[in-house]
C-alpha cells in the first residue's frame, strides 16, 4: 500500500535536495501543492482530504475546523521549527501526529547568522553598501561603527541557539555576555557562559540586545515604551525570533529619536513585507524574511529528519522520536520508537 503525502506551501523541502522527495516516493505518492494567501477553508479541506501525511510550510493556517475534516490525515510535519499556523491542541484531539526536529539542526546556522547580523549593524555595513551603490563618496565619517570587544550584549533566551550565540560572542569577540531566561536557574545560565541578569537591568546596560525566545502571552510586546526609555543611547537590537516581541509603535518612536543605533528583524512573514512598512524608511533598519536557517547543511538535515519521521510512521509503524504532541493517540496502530 502506498500512502499519499502532500508538500504544502513549502519553499525549501525537496528543492535543493530532490533526493528527499525520491526517498518519500519509495513508500508513498508525493504531490506538491501551493495555496494562495486567500485560500478558503473549504478549498484546503477538499484539496487535502485524501492525504495521509503533510509536509507544511508557514501557511496556510491549519485551524480546528480544517483538521477535524481531514479524516485520513495521520501526520503533519513542519519543514522548520515554528508551528504557529497549526492548532496543536486540535491536532492532538483528532489523532494527528505533529512531528518536529531536534533543535540542534538549526543551532549553528541560526547562531552564526545572528552574529553576522550583529556585525553588520555594528559596522553599518548595510548603509555602507547603500552609499556605494548610490555613488556617495567622501562621507565615510557617517559610517563609523563600534567594535564588539568588551561591549555588553544582552541575550534574551539562553536556549539552544542563544547558548551558541553566547559562546561565539564571548570566546570569539571578548564580549561581556548577560542573559535572561525564566526557564533556567542562575547556576545554569552561568554554566552556559553568561552572566544572569534581570530584564530591566539587561535593557539598561546592553550595547546590543538579541532575542532567542518564543512568542507567548508573557513575551508579546515585551519591549515597548518603558523598556525603550531605559536603554542605552545607540543600542543595537537584533530580533530573529518574532516581530511581535516588540511594540512597533514604540520602536518607530525611538528610531525617530535616534536613540536606537540599529534594528534588524529576521522575523517577518512574506505578507508583511510591503513598501509601505514604516520601518523601511529608516537607514539603520534591516528587515529580512526568516533566512536564518537557510544553509545547505541545515536544509539537508531538516529534509533527512522529515523523511525519517514519515518513514517511521508509514513503513516501520513506529512513533518517531521527534514528536511535538507526544500524548497523541494516532489514527493508525504504532509502536513506540526503539
N, C-alpha and C positions, 0 to 999 in steps of 0.2 A: 504493500500500500504506500502510495506517495502522498505526502501531506502538501498543503498549499501554504506558501509563505509569501507575504507581501512586504516589499520595501517601500515604505510610505514617506514621502517628503524628506528623504534622507539625501543630503548633498554630498555625503562622504563614503557611505558604505558601498564597497564594490566598485568604486570609481577608479581609484589609484591601484587597488589590488583586486582585479576581477576574479582572481583565483578564489576569493572568499565566496563569491556567488557560485562558482563552479562546484565548490565543496558542498554548498547547500543543495545544489541540483542533483547530487548523488542520492539524496533521500527525500527530495521534495520538488514540487513545481514552484518556480520563483517568478514573481511578477513585480515590476517596478511601477508604482502609482504616484502621481503628483496631483495633489488637490490644490485649487486656488485658495487665496486667503478668505474669500467669502463663501466657501463651500458650506452647504446646508447639512444639518444632522442627517436628514433623510438620504442625501446623496452618499454620505460616508457609510451609513448602515447598509444601503443597497449595494455599494461597491465592495465592501469588506465582509459581507455576510457569509461567504463560503471559504474564508481563510482560517487556517488552523493556527498560524503564527504571524506576528507582525514585527518588523524592524522599523521603528519610527524615528522621525526627526523631531524638531521643536514645534511642529504644527502638523495637523490641526489639533484642536482640543478634544481629548477623549473623555467626555463627561459621563456621568452616571447613566443617562438615557442611552447613549451610544453603546457603552459597554454591556448594558443589560440586554441589548438587542443583537449583539454579536454572539449568537448562541454557540457557534462552532469554535470560537476563539479560545485557544488553550494558553497561549503565552504572548506577552509583549516584551520586547527588549529594545531599550534605547541605545542608539549608536552615539552615546555620550553619557554625561554624568547626570545632568538635570532631568527631572521628570515633572516639571511644573505644569505641563499640558496634559497630565494624566491623573485621573481621580483614583489614587491608590487604594483608598478605602473601598470604593465601589468595585474595583478590580478584584480585591480580595473576597468581597462578598459574593461575587459571581464566579469564583473559582478560576480566575485568570492569573497565571503566574506572571510576575513582573521581574525580569532579570536585570541585573546591574553588572558593574565591573569592579574588579579590585581597584581601589583608589590609586594604587601605586602606578597604574598605567599612565595617568596624565600628570604625575607628580613632577617629573623632570621638565616636561615641555611647558607646563604652566609656571613653574618656578623660574626657569631661565627666561621665559617671556616676560614675567613680571620685572625681573631685574633689568632686562633690556628696556622696558618702558620707563623705569626709574632713571636709567642713564640718559635716555632720550630727553626726558623732561628736565633733568638736572643740567644738561649741557645745551638745552634748547635746540636740539638737532632738527626738529620739525620746522622751527622758524628759520633756521639756517638754510634749510632746503628751499623754503619759500622765497627767501631773499635771492638765492642763486637762480632759481627758476625764473624769477621776475627781473633778473639782471640788476639787482640792487647791490651796489658795491660801496665800499668805504664806510659802512655803518656797523662794523663788527662790534663796536662798543655796546650796541643794543643786544648783542647775543652773548654777553658774559654770563657764564653759568656758575655752578658750585661744584666743589669736589666732594665726594662721598665720605672720604676718610674722616673718622671721628664725629661724623654727623649723627644725630639721633633719628632712628627710624622706629616708628610705631607700627607693629603688626597686630591687626585685629583678626583673631582666629589663627591659633597656632596648631592647626591640624596637619594633614598630610602635606599640602603644598606650602602652608605658612612656615612649617618647620624647615623645609628645604630652602625657602627664601631666607630664613634666618641664618642658616649655615653659610649660604653664599655671601650675604652682605656682611656678616660678622667676620668670617675667615678670609674671604676674598678681598674685602674693601676696608676692613678695620672699622666698621661702623658700630655704634652703640645701639644694640637691639633691645627694644622694650616690647612686651607683648601682653595682650589681654585676651583671655579665653575662659568663659564661665564654665566650660566643661572640664577644665584642668586645674589641679591644685597648684599652688605656688611652687612647690617642690618639683612637680612635673614640668612646669614652664622652665624652671632653672635647668633641669636635666636636658631639655631640648635646646639649651643655649641662649635663652633670652632672660631678660630681667622682668619679673612680674610687676604689673602696674595697673592702677585703676584707670578706667577710661578717661575720666576728666583730666587726670594728670597726663595721660598719654597725649591728649589733644593739646595740652599746654606746652609740652616740651619737644614735640616731634618736629623735625625739619621735613620729614617725609612720612606719610601715612599710607599704608597699603592694606586692602581688605581681602580676607580669605575666610569669610564666614557666610552661612546660608541666609536667605531671606525668610523671616518668620515674623510673628506678631511683635516680638521684642526688638528685632533689628530693623523693622520697617521705619524709614526716615530717622534712623539713629543719629544721623548728622543733620542738624537743622540750625536755626538761628543761634541758639545758645552755644552749641558746640563750635560753630564757626567763629563766634565772637571771642573765644578764648585761645584760638590757635595762634601760632607764631606768624609774624609777617613773612610772606614769601613761601609758606608751606606748600609742598607738592603732594597731591593726593592721587593715588593710583587705585582704581576700582576695577578689578577683574571678576567681581562676584555677582553683583546685581545692581542695576541703576537705581532701584527703589530703596536702597540703603541710605540714599542721600536725598534730602528735600531739594528738588531742583530750583525752586523759587529762591531759597536761601543761598544756594550755590551761585546762582546768577548774580545776586546782590553782592556777594563777596568777590566774585570775579570782576565786577564793575569797579569795586573799590580798590582793586589791585592788591588786596591782601593775600589772595591765593596766587602763588607763583606759577602753578601749573596744575592742570587737571587732565587725567587720561582715563577714559572709560572704555573698557572692553567687555561690556555687559549689556549690550543693546540688541534688540531683535531687528530684523530687516524692515519690518513695517514701521519702526520708529525712526529710521534713518531718512529724514526728509530735509530738503534745503531750508525749510522754514524753522528748523530746530534752532532755538536761540543760542544754544551752546556753541554752534558752529561759527558764530560771529567773533569769538574770542581767539586771538592769535596763539594764546598759550593753552588752548584746549585741543585734545586729540580724541576722536571717537572712532572706535574700531569694533566691527561686528563679531565678537566671540571667536577670535582667531587663536587664542592661547594654546589650544590642544592640537593645532594643525601642524604637526610634524609627521614626517614619514613613519618614524618609529612608533608614535602614539597611535596613529590611524591603523597601522599594521597590527599592533597588539589588540586594539579595540575590535577590529574585524575578526581576529582569531578567537577572541573570547566570545563574541557574538555567535559565531558558527558553533563553537563548542557547547555553549549553553543550549542551543537549539538541537544539536546532535544528541546531547544527553537526554533531552526530553523525548524526542521522536524516534531515536534509534535504540538507545540503551534503556529507555523507560525509567530514567532516574531523575530525581530533582537535582538541578545544577547546584554547584557550590555557591554561586553568586546570585542570590535571590533577594529582592527588596522586601517582599511581603512573605516572609518565611512561614507565617501562620496560615497561608492559603491552603484550601482543600482543592487540589487540581481536578479538572474535569475528566482526566484520564488517570488510570492507576499508575503510580510512580513509586519507585523505591527511593529511599534516602541515598544521596550521593555517597559513594565509597571514598 
